[in-house]
Amino acid sequence: MSGHSRAHVLAPRILPVALLHPTLHALLHATLLAGRAQAQQKPATPADPAGRFSIPAGTILPIELRSTLSPEKSKPGQAISGRIMQDVPLPAGARIKAGSKVFGRVLAITPASAGVPPSISLQFDRLAIAGQTISIATNLRAIAGFVRIEEAQIPTTSGGEGEVYRWLPTAQIGGDVVYGANAPVGSAENAEDIVGRSVDGGVLVQVRAKPGAACRGSIAGNPAPQALWVFSADACGVYGINHLVIAHAGRTAPAGVIVLASNAGKLKIPGGTGMLLRVNAPAEN
């Protein structure tokens, strides 16, 4: 991205559960049953003998949030949705096509008050694929503002005369380097360390753990390259939304329940925000 360097990459923020305000602890307990009820599906092959699809644990779903969320305007029970931003490969040659939808709902709202940070509890628990709507349980690996998403699609160098724009390198959210269309992807720490390849609409890379953070590499015996869109292999936490923290990612109990909070008194998650959702492993359900 022109005028930007890796030093520009902001450190992600995930708030340790132990540091949460007591009200947020109460919110997590209040939504525990809802999270468990939505998280009882078992990962399977892409389609069972009856032709019903199921998504393997560890699969990452790169989505764009389709509407703005805030404590002032959102309500418990409100339907929410996201758009899959690149094809997501599944075993046996199946795939979730770009443009498919994931659906969920707002579970709870905590408005800002004296000494209590505002928060929104939500879940994405359904995926529309191949004319079916299937149940899923997901956690939130990373979230980024739309400006960071746009920056990740701007070449980091200006092209010379005759150079094709899409062949120029770009920097993923988190720092990985994409060497143009249908080209290798190098890690943020060492550009010669190849983690995957760019494809139409995004990248397919081997997911990596984030040192010092809760995000992990491959899980549940699913080492397949994952569709990360504009995110790096180890992208984890919040990027480009300064007030936002992930108070609960939904990986542990209450599984499938995501709690987003603010450290600045106001909370707003605009439409166009990008998210990496990950299908929970059985032990997390």
Secondary structure, 3 states (H helix, E strand, C coil): CCCCCHHHCCCCCECCHHHCCHHHHHHHHHCHHHHHHHCCCCCCCCECCCCCECCCCCCEEEEEECCCECCCCCCCCCEEEEEECCCEECHHHCEECCCCEEEEEEEEEECCECCECCEEEEEEEEEEECCEEEECCEEEEEEECHHHHHHCCCCCCCCCCCCCHHHCCEECECCCEECCCCCEEECCCCCCCEEEEEECCEEEECCCCCCCCCCCCCECCECCCEECCCECCCCCEEECCCCEEEEECCCCCCCCCEEEEECCCCCCECCCCEEEEEECCHHHC
